[in-house]
Amino acid sequence: MEAKWEKNPLPEQPLLVFRGKIEGKSAFTRGLFIALNGITKPAEQAITRGKQPIFFIMSGHDLAMVLGGAIDLASLLRQKQRLLAEEGLVIVPYAKLSSGSRTIGTEIS
């Protein structure tokens, strides 16, 4: 796990460094990167282009939902890890997780 509390969405460089750290571990290692204001679209493309996604992003909003009691941390992490493993999605905002097609705590349709 790594966290960056930057004012703007993160560019690709810190995410690629984090990816390198994970790749130096076991092939089964997965990571969590907390980016307070999310990541840029080019950063999302850079961390998924040509490689299997091995970590997912949690935003400040996701964290606020946990701290505010809207969802417990274990459920949120489980759902995000599942989307990473099954669909290769590295960033899925809480609002999309809690909408009809990806409700937290239920099967993904």
Z-matrix of the N, CA and C atoms (Angstrom, degrees):
N
C 1 1.426
C 2 1.519 1 108.42
N 3 1.315 2 114.28 1 141.59
C 4 1.449 3 121.21 2 175.05
C 5 1.524 4 107.38 3 -143.76
N 6 1.313 5 116.54 4 151.05
C 7 1.465 6 121.29 5 179.85
C 8 1.515 7 110.02 6 -135.71
N 9 1.327 8 115.30 7 142.49
C 10 1.465 9 122.50 8 175.45
C 11 1.519 10 107.14 9 -131.05
N 12 1.319 11 115.23 10 126.25
C 13 1.465 12 121.08 11 -179.44
C 14 1.517 13 108.69 12 -107.71
N 15 1.323 14 116.78 13 72.67
C 16 1.455 15 123.77 14 -178.12
C 17 1.520 16 110.39 15 -99.89
N 18 1.323 17 115.87 16 154.13
C 19 1.461 18 121.92 17 -178.97
C 20 1.533 19 111.94 18 -67.86
N 21 1.322 20 117.01 19 -37.08
C 22 1.465 21 122.52 20 -176.38
C 23 1.525 22 110.51 21 -109.59
N 24 1.335 23 117.14 22 163.55
C 25 1.466 24 119.11 23 173.73
C 26 1.528 25 110.11 24 -55.57
N 27 1.320 26 115.52 25 143.82
C 28 1.460 27 120.78 26 -175.87
C 29 1.524 28 111.99 27 -73.08
N 30 1.327 29 115.98 28 139.56
C 31 1.460 30 120.02 29 171.82
C 32 1.531 31 109.47 30 -78.74
N 33 1.299 32 116.82 31 -178.26
C 34 1.465 33 120.16 32 -173.94
C 35 1.521 34 115.23 33 -72.10
N 36 1.323 35 119.75 34 -29.58
C 37 1.466 36 122.29 35 -172.09
C 38 1.527 37 114.36 36 -53.58
N 39 1.340 38 120.62 37 -53.31
C 40 1.472 39 118.17 38 -179.37
C 41 1.533 40 113.18 39 -65.41
N 42 1.320 41 116.71 40 -27.52
C 43 1.461 42 120.20 41 179.01
C 44 1.528 43 111.30 42 -74.06
N 45 1.331 44 116.45 43 -36.79
C 46 1.462 45 119.89 44 176.85
C 47 1.526 46 111.12 45 -68.31
N 48 1.330 47 117.08 46 -35.98
C 49 1.466 48 121.01 47 175.57
C 50 1.531 49 109.29 48 -63.33
N 51 1.327 50 116.99 49 -45.05
C 52 1.466 51 121.32 50 178.37
C 53 1.534 52 110.58 51 -61.21
N 54 1.331 53 116.10 52 -43.38
C 55 1.466 54 120.53 53 177.96
C 56 1.537 55 110.49 54 -56.96
N 57 1.329 56 116.27 55 -42.40
C 58 1.463 57 120.77 56 178.22
C 59 1.519 58 112.37 57 -61.00
N 60 1.323 59 116.82 58 -38.36
C 61 1.465 60 120.73 59 178.10
C 62 1.529 61 110.77 60 -63.07
N 63 1.324 62 115.74 61 -42.01
C 64 1.472 63 120.21 62 -178.91
C 65 1.522 64 110.27 63 -69.19
N 66 1.324 65 116.49 64 -41.06
C 67 1.463 66 120.38 65 -178.98
C 68 1.529 67 111.90 66 -63.68
N 69 1.326 68 117.40 67 -21.60
C 70 1.458 69 121.50 68 177.03
C 71 1.515 70 113.54 69 -79.08
N 72 1.304 71 117.28 70 -4.12
C 73 1.472 72 122.80 71 179.66
C 74 1.531 73 109.86 72 -100.99
N 75 1.309 74 116.92 73 -167.25
C 76 1.456 75 123.26 74 176.38
C 77 1.526 76 110.47 75 -59.12
N 78 1.322 77 116.61 76 151.49
C 79 1.463 78 121.69 77 178.48
C 80 1.529 79 112.01 78 -62.68
N 81 1.327 80 117.43 79 -17.60
C 82 1.454 81 121.52 80 -178.90
C 83 1.527 82 112.94 81 -91.93
N 84 1.323 83 117.68 82 -3.15
C 85 1.460 84 121.82 83 -177.41
C 86 1.520 85 110.77 84 -70.45
N 87 1.315 86 115.62 85 136.28
C 88 1.464 87 122.88 86 174.57
C 89 1.518 88 107.21 87 -125.73
N 90 1.325 89 116.05 88 153.49
C 91 1.451 90 119.65 89 -176.62
C 92 1.512 91 113.20 90 -126.64
N 93 1.314 92 114.23 91 164.08
C 94 1.461 93 123.81 92 175.57
C 95 1.515 94 107.39 93 -126.76
N 96 1.327 95 115.72 94 126.32
C 97 1.456 96 121.11 95 177.32
C 98 1.520 97 107.03 96 -118.21
N 99 1.332 98 116.64 97 119.26
C 100 1.467 99 121.29 98 177.99
C 101 1.514 100 107.61 99 -95.76
N 102 1.321 101 115.95 100 116.76
C 103 1.460 102 122.80 101 178.97
C 104 1.530 103 107.30 102 -118.96
N 105 1.316 104 116.80 103 108.10
C 106 1.457 105 122.19 104 -172.86
C 107 1.523 106 112.45 105 -48.06
N 108 1.315 107 118.17 106 -46.54
C 109 1.461 108 121.59 107 -178.05
C 110 1.521 109 112.86 108 -111.12
N 111 1.317 110 115.94 109 28.97
C 112 1.458 111 120.45 110 176.89
C 113 1.517 112 112.83 111 74.20
N 114 1.325 113 114.77 112 -163.20
C 115 1.455 114 120.92 113 -178.62
C 116 1.527 115 108.74 114 -130.44
N 117 1.326 116 116.32 115 160.86
C 118 1.463 117 120.36 116 178.39
C 119 1.526 118 109.82 117 -76.20
N 120 1.313 119 116.56 118 159.40
C 121 1.465 120 121.27 119 177.18
C 122 1.533 121 110.64 120 -61.43
N 123 1.357 122 119.03 121 -44.09
C 124 1.472 123 118.02 122 176.09
C 125 1.534 124 112.63 123 -59.86
N 126 1.324 125 117.23 124 -34.05
C 127 1.467 126 120.32 125 178.11
C 128 1.521 127 110.14 126 -66.42
N 129 1.314 128 117.43 127 -42.77
C 130 1.463 129 120.91 128 178.29
C 131 1.525 130 110.20 129 -60.64
N 132 1.313 131 116.79 130 -42.93
C 133 1.466 132 120.21 131 179.30
C 134 1.528 133 111.08 132 -66.44
N 135 1.334 134 117.26 133 -39.39
C 136 1.465 135 121.38 134 -178.10
C 137 1.515 136 112.73 135 -64.16
N 138 1.330 137 117.44 136 -37.03
C 139 1.465 138 119.41 137 -176.53
C 140 1.520 139 113.05 138 -83.12
N 141 1.331 140 117.48 139 -9.91
C 142 1.463 141 119.77 140 179.50
C 143 1.529 142 112.45 141 -113.42
N 144 1.306 143 118.66 142 -16.08
C 145 1.465 144 122.44 143 -176.23
C 146 1.532 145 111.30 144 -64.81
N 147 1.322 146 115.71 145 117.63
C 148 1.455 147 121.25 146 172.91
C 149 1.515 148 116.85 147 72.48
N 150 1.303 149 118.38 148 2.50
C 151 1.463 150 120.91 149 -178.89
C 152 1.521 151 110.01 150 -136.97
N 153 1.311 152 114.60 151 153.71
C 154 1.461 153 120.98 152 175.25
C 155 1.529 154 108.80 153 -68.15
N 156 1.326 155 118.96 154 128.91
C 157 1.466 156 120.24 155 176.48
C 158 1.530 157 110.35 156 -63.06
N 159 1.342 158 116.63 157 132.64
C 160 1.460 159 120.32 158 -177.56
C 161 1.527 160 112.82 159 -124.77
N 162 1.331 161 116.36 160 2.35
C 163 1.460 162 119.47 161 174.36
C 164 1.516 163 109.28 162 -149.94
N 165 1.330 164 114.51 163 161.34
C 166 1.448 165 118.94 164 178.59
C 167 1.523 166 109.70 165 -127.00
N 168 1.329 167 114.02 166 164.22
C 169 1.463 168 122.48 167 -174.64
C 170 1.525 169 109.77 168 -106.25
N 171 1.310 170 115.00 169 138.64
C 172 1.461 171 122.33 170 171.95
C 173 1.525 172 105.87 171 -120.84
N 174 1.315 173 117.23 172 126.86
C 175 1.466 174 121.46 173 -177.69
C 176 1.526 175 111.63 174 -92.35
N 177 1.305 176 115.02 175 172.23
C 178 1.460 177 120.56 176 175.64
C 179 1.521 178 111.93 177 -61.17
N 180 1.328 179 116.14 178 -35.08
C 181 1.472 180 119.66 179 177.73
C 182 1.526 181 110.46 180 -65.51
N 183 1.333 182 116.16 181 -42.89
C 184 1.470 183 119.94 182 176.53
C 185 1.528 184 109.97 183 -57.08
N 186 1.326 185 115.44 184 -45.94
C 187 1.461 186 121.05 185 -179.73
C 188 1.522 187 111.23 186 -62.72
N 189 1.339 188 117.22 187 -40.07
C 190 1.468 189 121.46 188 177.92
C 191 1.529 190 111.21 189 -63.19
N 192 1.331 191 117.09 190 -35.71
C 193 1.460 192 120.54 191 178.79
C 194 1.534 193 110.28 192 -66.84
N 195 1.317 194 116.52 193 -36.54
C 196 1.466 195 120.63 194 177.08
C 197 1.521 196 109.48 195 -68.28
N 198 1.325 197 116.90 196 -50.32
C 199 1.467 198 120.76 197 -177.59
C 200 1.525 199 112.42 198 -65.82
N 201 1.333 200 116.59 199 -28.46
C 202 1.462 201 120.99 200 178.42
C 203 1.517 202 113.72 201 -83.66
N 204 1.332 203 116.98 202 -4.78
C 205 1.460 204 120.33 203 176.61
C 206 1.517 205 115.08 204 87.59
N 207 1.337 206 118.66 205 7.27
C 208 1.461 207 120.47 206 179.30
C 209 1.530 208 111.44 207 -69.30
N 210 1.328 209 116.64 208 -27.86
C 211 1.460 210 122.38 209 179.63
C 212 1.523 211 107.66 210 -154.58
N 213 1.307 212 116.67 211 148.20
C 214 1.469 213 117.59 212 176.35
C 215 1.523 214 108.71 213 -85.85
N 216 1.310 215 115.67 214 151.76
C 217 1.458 216 122.26 215 -174.36
C 218 1.524 217 112.16 216 -56.92
N 219 1.314 218 117.76 217 -44.03
C 220 1.469 219 120.80 218 -178.33
C 221 1.525 220 111.46 219 -59.98
N 222 1.319 221 117.69 220 -42.09
C 223 1.469 222 121.09 221 179.47
C 224 1.520 223 111.55 222 -65.51
N 225 1.317 224 116.22 223 -43.17
C 226 1.459 225 120.36 224 179.60
C 227 1.526 226 110.59 225 -62.96
N 228 1.324 227 117.11 226 -47.49
C 229 1.463 228 120.71 227 -179.60
C 230 1.529 229 111.46 228 -64.16
N 231 1.311 230 116.89 229 -40.34
C 232 1.467 231 121.12 230 179.02
C 233 1.531 232 110.68 231 -61.51
N 234 1.326 233 116.23 232 -44.27
C 235 1.462 234 120.87 233 -179.20
C 236 1.532 235 110.95 234 -65.70
N 237 1.324 236 117.00 235 -44.23
C 238 1.461 237 120.61 236 179.97
C 239 1.527 238 110.75 237 -66.70
N 240 1.322 239 118.13 238 -39.44
C 241 1.460 240 121.24 239 178.57
C 242 1.522 241 110.08 240 -65.17
N 243 1.296 242 117.04 241 -38.40
C 244 1.461 243 121.17 242 179.38
C 245 1.529 244 110.92 243 -65.14
N 246 1.332 245 116.94 244 -42.51
C 247 1.463 246 120.35 245 177.84
C 248 1.527 247 111.13 246 -65.87
N 249 1.317 248 117.15 247 -33.62
C 250 1.460 249 120.90 248 175.59
C 251 1.524 250 109.94 249 -64.29
N 252 1.323 251 116.47 250 -49.31
C 253 1.465 252 121.54 251 -176.67
C 254 1.528 253 112.77 252 -68.48
N 255 1.318 254 117.18 253 -43.26
C 256 1.457 255 120.32 254 -172.89
C 257 1.522 256 114.03 255 -88.05
N 258 1.337 257 117.15 256 -32.97
C 259 1.456 258 119.48 257 -174.46
C 260 1.530 259 113.63 258 -122.15
N 261 1.317 260 117.05 259 -3.58
C 262 1.457 261 120.11 260 179.94
C 263 1.514 262 114.02 261 71.14
N 264 1.323 263 117.53 262 21.05
C 265 1.462 264 121.70 263 -178.07
C 266 1.519 265 110.17 264 -87.39
N 267 1.324 266 116.45 265 120.86
C 268 1.457 267 120.06 266 -178.73
C 269 1.519 268 112.75 267 -92.17
N 270 1.318 269 116.94 268 -23.37
C 271 1.460 270 119.27 269 179.42
C 272 1.523 271 109.49 270 -139.65
N 273 1.324 272 114.61 271 116.58
C 274 1.460 273 122.16 272 176.66
C 275 1.518 274 105.90 273 -132.05
N 276 1.337 275 117.34 274 109.81
C 277 1.470 276 119.92 275 -178.93
C 278 1.530 277 111.99 276 -61.52
N 279 1.309 278 115.25 277 150.94
C 280 1.464 279 121.08 278 179.54
C 281 1.528 280 111.15 279 -53.27
N 282 1.330 281 117.45 280 -40.32
C 283 1.466 282 120.84 281 -178.70
C 284 1.526 283 111.45 282 -57.60
N 285 1.330 284 117.56 283 -36.96
C 286 1.464 285 120.31 284 178.18
C 287 1.519 286 111.34 285 -77.08
N 288 1.331 287 117.16 286 -31.20
C 289 1.459 288 119.68 287 176.83
C 290 1.519 289 110.98 288 -66.43
N 291 1.323 290 116.06 289 -36.17
C 292 1.455 291 119.61 290 -175.51
C 293 1.526 292 112.81 291 -90.22
N 294 1.344 293 117.89 292 0.10
C 295 1.463 294 120.57 293 176.35
C 296 1.526 295 109.24 294 -80.93
N 297 1.311 296 116.99 295 174.79
C 298 1.453 297 122.60 296 -173.86
C 299 1.509 298 117.27 297 -52.28
N 300 1.327 299 119.29 298 -42.34
C 301 1.463 300 120.28 299 -173.84
C 302 1.524 301 113.44 300 -79.63
N 303 1.320 302 117.45 301 -19.75
C 304 1.472 303 119.56 302 -177.09
C 305 1.532 304 109.23 303 -136.53
N 306 1.290 305 116.51 304 61.14
C 307 1.453 306 119.95 305 -179.57
C 308 1.511 307 110.14 306 -75.02
N 309 1.314 308 116.56 307 131.36
C 310 1.447 309 121.54 308 179.72
C 311 1.518 310 109.34 309 -64.45
N 312 1.328 311 113.88 310 135.25
C 313 1.455 312 118.92 311 177.64
C 314 1.513 313 114.31 312 89.79
N 315 1.345 314 118.34 313 0.16
C 316 1.455 315 120.37 314 177.44
C 317 1.519 316 108.69 315 -125.85
N 318 1.302 317 115.25 316 171.35
C 319 1.456 318 120.75 317 179.04
C 320 1.521 319 109.86 318 -67.01
N 321 1.312 320 116.21 319 145.18
C 322 1.452 321 121.67 320 177.13
C 323 1.507 322 107.75 321 -80.11
N 324 1.348 323 116.65 322 129.54
C 325 1.454 324 119.47 323 179.99
C 326 1.507 325 112.22 324 -94.56
